[in-house]
């Protein structure tokens, strides 16, 4: 499936904010020493936890819009995963330890 413009824009914005680079290949979208972030659209939120599985440290799903953020909040309920908005602001903190 082709990458959406909103996905790429959000991923680049968050990567720049945390001083790292966006990975547009296989694997998670953004990986820094402090967090692992998977950027998702409303249609792909359900896949995010599987993609974050196995990564150490705080892990976040970043929604490309309000609908994606709301779906991410539902998906991460009862998990250690956190949620970010499309600006990189933490909506739900990840409870995973670094």
C-alpha angles and dihedrals in degrees: 000000000000118000113252121237091236090054093052093044092049093046093050092046093052094043090053091048092056095039099247138101133266114243107215093180131074118320132036119342099233128020123178132160089260104042149004115226131191115193114213140181120218089265095054104038092102091064095053102085091053090052092049094048113114096023117120125229131021113347127196140187110215114203120215091216142003093276091054091047091052091049090048090053089055093045094051096045107127094010135100092244121111133212132229131187123233091273094056095255113146111242096172118018119231111242094205114117122237 
